[in-house]
Amino acid sequence: MLHIKSVKHVSDFKIWISFDDGSSGEVDLIHSLNGPVFEPLKDISVFSKVFIDPELETVVWPNGADLAPEFLKELHNKTKTNRKA
């Protein structure tokens, strides 16, 4: 099972994530903030309060929004692929 080891807000809707498989990198969530629970995160001052839930070991925000590590890894992999192209 994949887990997030660290996260930090980089800029805009981008975060830097370290996964427990040793990979890390920037992920842009601008197109992933869909649905009512993510609506408050469209405010950068709220989005920037991202942290790791110690039990779930994934990224969460104070309003309870969270994203699965597998989803974040998929975005991370797409970003890497797009940069190589």
N, CA, C and O atoms as a DFTB+ gen file, in Angstrom:
340 C
 N C O
     1  1       0.844      -1.180       0.000
     2  2       0.000       0.000       0.000
     3  2       0.890       1.245       0.000
     4  3       1.853       1.325       0.762
     5  1       0.570       2.195      -0.841
     6  2       1.341       3.420      -1.005
     7  2       0.966       4.451       0.059
     8  3      -0.209       4.606       0.392
     9  1       1.967       5.152       0.588
    10  2       1.730       6.204       1.580
    11  2       2.545       7.437       1.242
    12  3       3.552       7.370       0.537
    13  1       2.084       8.567       1.764
    14  2       2.786       9.839       1.597
    15  2       3.658      10.044       2.833
    16  3       3.183       9.904       3.960
    17  1       4.925      10.374       2.628
    18  2       5.851      10.601       3.739
    19  2       5.989      12.086       4.075
    20  3       6.161      12.441       5.241
    21  1       5.916      12.962       3.054
    22  2       5.968      14.401       3.327
    23  2       5.257      15.151       2.216
    24  3       5.143      14.675       1.087
    25  1       4.785      16.333       2.569
    26  2       4.100      17.196       1.608
    27  2       4.360      18.643       1.987
    28  3       4.437      18.985       3.166
    29  1       4.493      19.492       0.968
    30  2       4.581      20.927       1.233
    31  2       3.978      21.675       0.056
    32  3       4.062      21.239      -1.092
    33  1       3.376      22.792       0.365
    34  2       2.806      23.657      -0.663
    35  2       3.957      24.346      -1.383
    36  3       4.854      24.892      -0.741
    37  1       3.937      24.323      -2.720
    38  2       4.995      24.937      -3.518
    39  2       4.547      26.307      -3.997
    40  3       5.169      27.314      -3.659
    41  1       3.478      26.356      -4.777
    42  2       2.906      27.606      -5.284
    43  2       1.571      27.288      -5.932
    44  3       1.308      26.146      -6.311
    45  1       0.742      28.290      -6.056
    46  2      -0.578      28.113      -6.661
    47  2      -1.222      26.829      -6.128
    48  3      -1.417      26.685      -4.921
    49  1      -1.551      25.899      -7.028
    50  2      -2.180      24.646      -6.610
    51  2      -1.216      23.465      -6.748
    52  3      -1.620      22.335      -7.022
    53  1       0.054      23.761      -6.551
    54  2       1.094      22.745      -6.656
    55  2       1.623      22.372      -5.278
    56  3       1.822      23.222      -4.411
    57  1       1.843      21.073      -5.108
    58  2       2.440      20.563      -3.878
    59  2       3.622      19.667      -4.248
    60  3       3.677      19.093      -5.336
    61  1       4.558      19.566      -3.315
    62  2       5.691      18.644      -3.455
    63  2       5.404      17.470      -2.533
    64  3       5.131      17.654      -1.347
    65  1       5.466      16.265      -3.082
    66  2       5.134      15.064      -2.316
    67  2       6.297      14.083      -2.337
    68  3       6.957      13.907      -3.362
    69  1       6.541      13.445      -1.193
    70  2       7.461      12.313      -1.113
    71  2       6.643      11.081      -0.765
    72  3       5.880      11.078       0.201
    73  1       6.811      10.034      -1.567
    74  2       6.103       8.778      -1.361
    75  2       7.007       7.789      -0.623
    76  3       8.230       7.925      -0.636
    77  1       6.395       6.801       0.015
    78  2       7.188       5.816       0.754
    79  2       7.902       4.818      -0.153
    80  3       8.637       3.961       0.336
    81  1       7.698       4.915      -1.469
    82  2       8.448       4.063      -2.398
    83  2       9.749       4.737      -2.840
    84  3      10.474       4.212      -3.685
    85  1      10.035       5.911      -2.256
    86  2      11.266       6.622      -2.562
    87  2      11.134       7.691      -3.630
    88  3      12.059       8.481      -3.818
    89  1      10.023       7.740      -4.328
    90  2       9.842       8.759      -5.353
    91  2       9.312      10.046      -4.727
    92  3       8.724      10.038      -3.645
    93  1       9.535      11.138      -5.431
    94  2       9.033      12.427      -4.964
    95  2       8.934      13.366      -6.153
    96  3       9.539      13.131      -7.199
    97  1       8.172      14.423      -5.982
    98  2       8.066      15.407      -7.041
    99  2       6.876      16.314      -6.859
   100  3       6.085      16.177      -5.925
   101  1       6.778      17.244      -7.785
   102  2       5.714      18.238      -7.765
   103  2       4.470      17.691      -8.449
   104  3       4.550      17.004      -9.468
   105  1       3.320      18.011      -7.870
   106  2       2.035      17.619      -8.437
   107  2       1.159      18.869      -8.485
   108  3       1.011      19.577      -7.489
   109  1       0.583      19.129      -9.656
   110  2      -0.323      20.267      -9.828
   111  2      -1.756      19.752      -9.705
   112  3      -2.188      18.895     -10.476
   113  1      -2.478      20.281      -8.734
   114  2      -3.835      19.813      -8.464
   115  2      -4.908      20.739      -9.020
   116  3      -6.083      20.576      -8.694
   117  1      -4.533      21.705      -9.850
   118  2      -5.482      22.692     -10.366
   119  2      -6.716      22.054     -10.999
   120  3      -7.820      22.577     -10.847
   121  1      -6.554      20.944     -11.698
   122  2      -7.685      20.305     -12.372
   123  2      -8.286      19.152     -11.566
   124  3      -9.121      18.405     -12.075
   125  1      -7.863      19.012     -10.322
   126  2      -8.324      17.897      -9.497
   127  2      -9.209      18.325      -8.340
   128  3      -9.620      17.489      -7.535
   129  1      -9.504      19.596      -8.245
   130  2     -10.279      20.106      -7.112
   131  2     -11.752      20.212      -7.490
   132  3     -12.310      21.308      -7.549
   133  1     -12.374      19.068      -7.743
   134  2     -13.764      19.014      -8.173
   135  2     -14.637      18.457      -7.066
   136  3     -14.244      17.530      -6.358
   137  1     -15.817      19.024      -6.921
   138  2     -16.768      18.559      -5.922
   139  2     -16.832      19.493      -4.735
   140  3     -15.916      20.283      -4.507
   141  1     -17.903      19.404      -3.983
   142  2     -18.145      20.332      -2.869
   143  2     -17.051      20.373      -1.804
   144  3     -16.741      21.451      -1.296
   145  1     -16.453      19.225      -1.449
   146  2     -15.442      19.202      -0.396
   147  2     -14.167      19.931      -0.841
   148  3     -13.404      20.413      -0.004
   149  1     -13.937      20.011      -2.157
   150  2     -12.734      20.667      -2.662
   151  2     -12.942      22.144      -2.980
   152  3     -11.975      22.862      -3.233
   153  1     -14.183      22.603      -2.969
   154  2     -14.487      23.997      -3.299
   155  2     -13.691      24.995      -2.450
   156  3     -13.144      25.949      -3.004
   157  1     -13.604      24.809      -1.107
   158  2     -12.830      25.751      -0.287
   159  2     -11.343      25.791      -0.655
   160  3     -10.671      26.792      -0.406
   161  1     -10.826      24.706      -1.248
   162  2      -9.402      24.634      -1.581
   163  2      -9.041      25.494      -2.791
   164  3      -7.860      25.676      -3.088
   165  1     -10.031      26.015      -3.481
   166  2      -9.768      26.902      -4.613
   167  2      -9.271      28.262      -4.143
   168  3      -8.865      29.099      -4.950
   169  1      -9.305      28.473      -2.843
   170  2      -8.701      29.652      -2.204
   171  2      -7.284      29.219      -1.786
   172  3      -7.120      28.315      -0.966
   173  1      -6.275      29.870      -2.357
   174  2      -4.878      29.484      -2.091
   175  2      -4.561      29.488      -0.594
   176  3      -3.794      28.647      -0.127
   177  1      -5.140      30.422       0.161
   178  2      -4.838      30.476       1.597
   179  2      -5.331      29.223       2.320
   180  3      -4.763      28.844       3.344
   181  1      -6.360      28.587       1.813
   182  2      -6.852      27.329       2.378
   183  2      -6.041      26.161       1.808
   184  3      -5.611      25.279       2.550
   185  1      -5.836      26.162       0.493
   186  2      -5.087      25.089      -0.172
   187  2      -3.694      24.919       0.440
   188  3      -3.212      23.799       0.605
   189  1      -3.064      26.026       0.769
   190  2      -1.686      25.985       1.276
   191  2      -1.562      25.346       2.655
   192  3      -0.447      25.121       3.125
   193  1      -2.673      25.051       3.308
   194  2      -2.647      24.441       4.641
   195  2      -2.619      22.914       4.579
   196  3      -2.991      22.243       5.542
   197  1      -2.185      22.376       3.464
   198  2      -2.108      20.932       3.268
   199  2      -1.171      20.301       4.305
   200  3      -0.161      20.897       4.682
   201  1      -1.511      19.106       4.757
   202  2      -0.667      18.376       5.701
   203  2      -0.901      16.878       5.534
   204  3      -1.766      16.467       4.761
   205  1      -0.150      16.079       6.239
   206  2      -0.300      14.620       6.175
   207  2      -1.130      14.135       7.356
   208  3      -0.866      14.490       8.505
   209  1      -2.123      13.331       7.061
   210  2      -2.898      12.683       8.113
   211  2      -2.041      11.534       8.641
   212  3      -1.653      10.658       7.869
   213  1      -1.735      11.519       9.950
   214  2      -0.845      10.495      10.494
   215  2      -1.404       9.067      10.426
   216  3      -0.635       8.106      10.393
   217  1      -2.719       8.923      10.405
   218  2      -3.309       7.586      10.319
   219  2      -3.430       7.109       8.880
   220  3      -3.085       5.969       8.570
   221  1      -3.918       7.974       8.003
   222  2      -4.132       7.595       6.605
   223  2      -2.867       7.701       5.763
   224  3      -2.768       7.087       4.700
   225  1      -1.904       8.477       6.238
   226  2      -0.652       8.730       5.526
   227  2      -0.896       9.216       4.095
   228  3      -0.284       8.738       3.140
   229  1      -1.806      10.175       3.981
   230  2      -2.053      10.865       2.724
   231  2      -2.261      12.339       3.005
   232  3      -2.325      12.758       4.161
   233  1      -2.368      13.128       1.936
   234  2      -2.532      14.564       2.120
   235  2      -3.976      14.886       2.462
   236  3      -4.911      14.305       1.912
   237  1      -4.134      15.823       3.381
   238  2      -5.454      16.280       3.799
   239  2      -5.403      17.787       4.025
   240  3      -4.333      18.391       4.100
   241  1      -6.584      18.369       4.131
   242  2      -6.716      19.789       4.425
   243  2      -7.616      19.938       5.638
   244  3      -8.368      19.022       5.967
   245  1      -7.548      21.088       6.309
   246  2      -8.325      21.276       7.539
   247  2      -9.832      21.057       7.392
   248  3     -10.496      20.720       8.372
   249  1     -10.387      21.239       6.191
   250  2     -11.833      21.033       6.019
   251  2     -12.205      19.559       5.842
   252  3     -13.381      19.236       5.671
   253  1     -11.209      18.659       5.882
   254  2     -11.476      17.228       5.763
   255  2     -11.270      16.668       4.366
   256  3     -11.355      15.455       4.174
   257  1     -11.005      17.518       3.393
   258  2     -10.728      17.032       2.036
   259  2      -9.432      16.231       2.046
   260  3      -8.482      16.579       2.747
   261  1      -9.402      15.162       1.267
   262  2      -8.177      14.380       1.147
   263  2      -8.109      13.761      -0.239
   264  3      -9.110      13.690      -0.952
   265  1      -6.921      13.316      -0.608
   266  2      -6.707      12.647      -1.891
   267  2      -5.917      11.367      -1.641
   268  3      -4.957      11.355      -0.871
   269  1      -6.332      10.303      -2.294
   270  2      -5.682       9.006      -2.124
   271  2      -4.249       9.052      -2.642
   272  3      -3.983       9.688      -3.662
   273  1      -3.328       8.391      -1.956
   274  2      -1.940       8.336      -2.414
   275  2      -1.809       7.801      -3.841
   276  3      -0.968       8.277      -4.605
   277  1      -2.627       6.826      -4.202
   278  2      -2.564       6.245      -5.538
   279  2      -2.942       7.276      -6.609
   280  3      -2.341       7.309      -7.682
   281  1      -3.929       8.106      -6.316
   282  2      -4.329       9.170      -7.240
   283  2      -3.191      10.181      -7.399
   284  3      -2.880      10.605      -8.511
   285  1      -2.580      10.557      -6.288
   286  2      -1.461      11.515      -6.326
   287  2      -0.274      10.931      -7.085
   288  3       0.404      11.647      -7.822
   289  1      -0.020       9.645      -6.910
   290  2       1.078       8.977      -7.615
   291  2       0.810       8.969      -9.116
   292  3       1.726       9.181      -9.911
   293  1      -0.432       8.729      -9.506
   294  2      -0.794       8.754     -10.920
   295  2      -0.543      10.146     -11.514
   296  3       0.005      10.259     -12.611
   297  1      -0.938      11.200     -10.803
   298  2      -0.668      12.568     -11.264
   299  2       0.831      12.828     -11.340
   300  3       1.315      13.449     -12.287
   301  1       1.553      12.355     -10.351
   302  2       3.007      12.515     -10.327
   303  2       3.633      11.839     -11.541
   304  3       4.509      12.414     -12.187
   305  1       3.197      10.640     -11.854
   306  2       3.733       9.902     -13.004
   307  2       3.400      10.593     -14.317
   308  3       4.233      10.626     -15.223
   309  1       2.192      11.149     -14.436
   310  2       1.808      11.890     -15.650
   311  2       2.678      13.117     -15.818
   312  3       3.084      13.439     -16.935
   313  1       2.971      13.805     -14.729
   314  2       3.814      14.995     -14.770
   315  2       5.210      14.629     -15.264
   316  3       5.779      15.329     -16.101
   317  1       5.761      13.531     -14.744
   318  2       7.082      13.074     -15.176
   319  2       7.087      12.732     -16.661
   320  3       8.025      13.081     -17.377
   321  1       6.039      12.049     -17.125
   322  2       5.942      11.641     -18.520
   323  2       5.848      12.877     -19.430
   324  3       6.503      12.941     -20.471
   325  1       5.029      13.852     -19.026
   326  2       4.849      15.065     -19.827
   327  2       6.129      15.867     -19.918
   328  3       6.389      16.489     -20.948
   329  1       6.935      15.870     -18.870
   330  2       8.182      16.621     -18.876
   331  2       9.215      15.994     -19.807
   332  3      10.059      16.694     -20.367
   333  1       9.144      14.660     -19.971
   334  2      10.086      13.961     -20.839
   335  2       9.741      14.132     -22.314
   336  3      10.613      14.063     -23.180
   337  1       8.442      14.358     -22.591
   338  2       7.974      14.462     -23.995
   339  2       8.386      15.762     -24.650
   340  3       8.071      15.993     -25.817
